[in-house]
């Protein structure tokens, strides 16, 4: 009789809690950090109670991790579900393939197979193809900027690059920092023509370049990747 009771209790636990134990963000922050750096327009995760979370979908024979990254997006203003592949992680860094390691597309066999193919799924790890980002947990919701740039400087750049006067800058924040300390910032430009969104490249010696964001998250990732390559992004 005791054995039957134990079996019933176990079955009830499975029904109520699901077949797998829920993984808390505190248990595996590397994936959150990988997602925040790898995916454009994403908040850097605040691991003390943010809305950011993830679900591990699959791992390959070389310990790559395919996971669903669920997080607020400061461009869309909504919570987004993104599928990401992390190549590896150690005590100091997370490693991923720049610009091909994520997909905003609906999860299906085609999406997953294309993502896996681009990330050498079940092939030997290739460190030469990876970029890396430090495992540093920020508690203010954003990646911290190392450079000092004023709103007036950005506005001046917009005037020079885009050929207009007036306007103001809104919602300036850091989207990513590369291995050399170069940064990509996100901001909104408001003027008489309405509101336009941009990524702003800022080098360590304060050279600037602009990339206009259209139709995010279905924007042209290849063009964005070329923008970064043009500016020496690593």
C-alpha positions as CSV (number, residue, x, y, z in Angstrom):
1,X,0.0,0.0,0.0
2,X,2.9,2.4,0.8
3,X,4.4,1.7,-2.5
4,X,1.2,2.6,-4.3
5,X,1.0,5.9,-2.4
6,X,4.6,6.7,-3.3
7,X,3.9,6.1,-7.0
8,X,0.7,8.3,-6.8
9,X,2.7,11.1,-5.2
10,X,5.4,10.8,-7.9
11,X,2.8,10.9,-10.7
12,X,1.1,14.0,-9.1
13,X,4.5,15.8,-8.9
14,X,5.2,15.1,-12.6
15,X,1.7,16.3,-13.6
16,X,1.9,19.5,-11.5
17,X,5.6,20.4,-12.1
18,X,6.2,19.0,-15.6
19,X,8.5,16.2,-16.6
20,X,11.7,18.2,-16.3
21,X,12.9,20.4,-13.5
22,X,12.7,24.1,-14.4
23,X,16.2,25.7,-14.6
24,X,16.5,28.9,-12.8
25,X,18.5,31.8,-14.3
26,X,20.8,31.8,-11.3
27,X,21.9,28.2,-12.1
28,X,23.2,28.9,-15.6
29,X,23.8,32.6,-16.3
30,X,26.2,32.0,-19.2
31,X,23.4,31.5,-21.6
32,X,21.7,34.7,-20.6
33,X,24.9,36.6,-21.1
34,X,25.5,34.9,-24.4
35,X,22.0,35.8,-25.6
36,X,22.3,39.4,-24.5
37,X,25.6,40.0,-26.3
38,X,24.8,37.9,-29.4
39,X,21.3,39.2,-30.2
40,X,20.9,42.8,-31.3
41,X,18.4,45.0,-29.4
42,X,18.4,42.9,-26.2
43,X,18.6,44.1,-22.6
44,X,21.7,42.9,-20.8
45,X,20.2,40.5,-18.3
46,X,19.7,41.6,-14.7
47,X,20.0,38.2,-13.0
48,X,18.2,39.5,-9.8
49,X,14.6,39.3,-10.9
50,X,14.5,40.4,-14.5
51,X,12.0,39.2,-17.1
52,X,14.8,37.5,-19.0
53,X,14.8,33.7,-19.0
54,X,15.8,30.8,-21.2
55,X,14.9,27.2,-22.1
56,X,17.6,24.7,-23.1
57,X,16.3,22.9,-26.2
58,X,19.2,20.7,-27.2
59,X,23.0,20.1,-26.9
60,X,25.3,18.6,-29.4
61,X,28.1,16.1,-29.1
62,X,30.6,19.0,-28.5
63,X,28.5,20.7,-25.8
64,X,27.1,23.5,-27.9
65,X,23.8,24.6,-26.5
66,X,20.7,25.5,-28.6
67,X,18.4,27.5,-26.3
68,X,15.3,29.7,-26.5
69,X,16.1,33.2,-25.1
70,X,13.1,35.0,-23.7
71,X,13.8,38.6,-23.0
72,X,12.6,42.2,-23.2
73,X,13.7,44.0,-26.4
74,X,14.4,47.7,-26.2
75,X,13.7,48.2,-29.9
76,X,10.3,46.5,-30.2
77,X,9.4,47.4,-26.6
78,X,8.1,43.8,-26.2
79,X,9.3,40.5,-24.8
80,X,10.8,38.5,-27.7
81,X,11.6,34.8,-28.1
82,X,14.9,34.2,-29.9
83,X,16.7,31.0,-30.6
84,X,20.4,31.1,-30.0
85,X,23.4,28.7,-30.2
86,X,26.2,29.1,-27.7
87,X,29.4,27.5,-28.9
88,X,31.0,27.1,-25.4
89,X,31.7,28.9,-22.1
90,X,34.4,28.9,-19.6
91,X,34.9,30.7,-16.3
92,X,35.6,34.0,-17.9
93,X,33.9,34.1,-21.4
94,X,31.0,33.0,-23.5
95,X,31.7,32.1,-27.1
96,X,29.5,32.3,-30.2
97,X,29.5,32.9,-33.9
98,X,28.9,36.6,-34.6
99,X,25.5,37.4,-36.4
100,X,24.6,33.8,-37.4
101,X,24.0,32.3,-33.9
102,X,20.5,33.6,-33.4
103,X,17.1,33.5,-35.1
104,X,13.9,35.5,-34.4
105,X,12.0,33.2,-36.8
106,X,9.2,30.8,-35.6
107,X,10.7,27.6,-34.2
108,X,10.4,24.8,-36.8
109,X,12.6,22.2,-38.5
110,X,13.7,24.6,-41.2
111,X,14.6,27.4,-38.7
112,X,16.5,25.0,-36.5
113,X,18.4,23.2,-39.3
114,X,19.5,26.5,-40.8
115,X,20.7,27.7,-37.4
116,X,22.5,24.5,-36.7
117,X,24.2,24.5,-40.1
118,X,25.4,28.1,-39.7
119,X,26.9,27.2,-36.3
120,X,28.6,23.9,-37.2
121,X,26.3,21.8,-35.1
122,X,27.9,18.4,-34.2
123,X,31.2,19.4,-35.8
124,X,34.5,19.9,-34.0
125,X,34.7,23.3,-32.2
126,X,36.4,25.9,-34.3
127,X,37.7,28.7,-32.0
128,X,38.9,30.7,-35.0
129,X,35.3,31.3,-36.1
130,X,34.1,32.4,-32.6
131,X,33.9,35.7,-30.9
132,X,33.9,36.0,-27.1
133,X,32.4,38.2,-24.5
134,X,33.2,38.5,-20.8
135,X,31.0,37.0,-18.2
136,X,30.2,40.1,-16.2
137,X,26.9,40.5,-14.6
138,X,25.4,44.0,-14.6
139,X,22.6,44.9,-12.3
140,X,21.3,48.0,-14.1
141,X,19.8,46.3,-17.1
142,X,22.3,47.5,-19.7
143,X,25.9,46.7,-20.8
144,X,28.0,49.5,-19.3
145,X,29.7,51.9,-21.7
146,X,33.5,52.5,-21.5
147,X,33.4,55.5,-23.7
148,X,32.2,59.0,-23.0
149,X,29.9,60.3,-25.7
150,X,27.4,63.2,-25.3
151,X,24.0,63.5,-26.9
152,X,25.2,66.6,-28.7
153,X,28.0,64.7,-30.4
154,X,25.5,62.1,-31.7
155,X,23.2,64.8,-32.9
156,X,26.1,66.5,-34.7
157,X,27.0,63.2,-36.3
158,X,23.4,62.7,-37.5
159,X,23.4,66.2,-39.0
160,X,26.6,65.5,-40.9
161,X,25.7,62.0,-42.0
162,X,22.0,62.5,-42.8
163,X,22.0,66.1,-43.8
164,X,19.4,67.8,-41.6
165,X,19.3,70.1,-38.6
166,X,17.3,70.0,-35.4
167,X,15.9,67.0,-33.6
168,X,16.8,65.3,-30.3
169,X,18.2,61.9,-29.1
170,X,16.1,59.5,-27.1
171,X,16.8,56.2,-25.3
172,X,20.5,56.0,-25.8
173,X,22.0,52.7,-24.5
174,X,24.8,50.2,-25.2
175,X,23.9,47.2,-27.3
176,X,27.3,45.4,-27.5
177,X,31.0,45.8,-26.7
178,X,33.5,43.9,-28.8
179,X,36.8,42.3,-27.8
180,X,38.7,45.6,-28.4
181,X,36.3,47.8,-26.5
182,X,34.5,49.2,-29.5
183,X,30.8,49.7,-28.8
184,X,27.5,49.6,-30.6
185,X,24.9,51.9,-29.1
186,X,21.2,52.1,-29.8
187,X,19.2,55.3,-29.9
188,X,16.1,57.0,-31.3
189,X,16.3,60.2,-33.3
190,X,13.2,62.4,-33.2
191,X,12.8,65.3,-35.6
192,X,10.2,66.8,-37.9
193,X,10.2,63.6,-40.0
194,X,9.2,61.5,-37.1
195,X,11.2,58.9,-35.1
196,X,14.0,56.9,-36.7
197,X,16.1,54.2,-34.9
198,X,19.8,53.6,-35.3
199,X,22.7,51.6,-34.2
200,X,25.8,53.8,-33.6
201,X,29.3,52.3,-33.8
202,X,31.7,54.0,-31.4
203,X,35.4,53.0,-31.6
204,X,37.8,53.3,-28.7
205,X,39.3,56.4,-30.3
206,X,35.8,57.9,-30.7
207,X,35.2,57.4,-34.5
208,X,31.5,57.0,-35.3
209,X,29.3,55.3,-37.9
210,X,25.5,54.9,-38.2
211,X,23.3,52.1,-39.2
212,X,19.6,52.7,-39.7
213,X,17.3,50.1,-38.2
214,X,14.2,49.2,-40.3
215,X,11.6,46.4,-39.8
216,X,13.3,45.0,-36.6
217,X,13.5,42.1,-35.8
218,X,13.2,41.1,-39.5
219,X,15.9,43.6,-40.4
220,X,18.8,42.7,-42.8
221,X,21.3,41.0,-40.5
222,X,23.8,40.6,-43.4
223,X,23.9,44.4,-43.9
224,X,24.3,44.9,-40.2
225,X,27.2,42.3,-40.2
226,X,28.9,44.2,-43.1
227,X,28.4,47.5,-41.1
228,X,30.4,45.9,-38.2
229,X,33.1,44.4,-40.4
230,X,33.5,47.8,-42.2
231,X,34.2,49.4,-38.8
232,X,36.7,46.7,-37.6
233,X,34.3,45.0,-35.2
234,X,35.7,41.9,-33.5
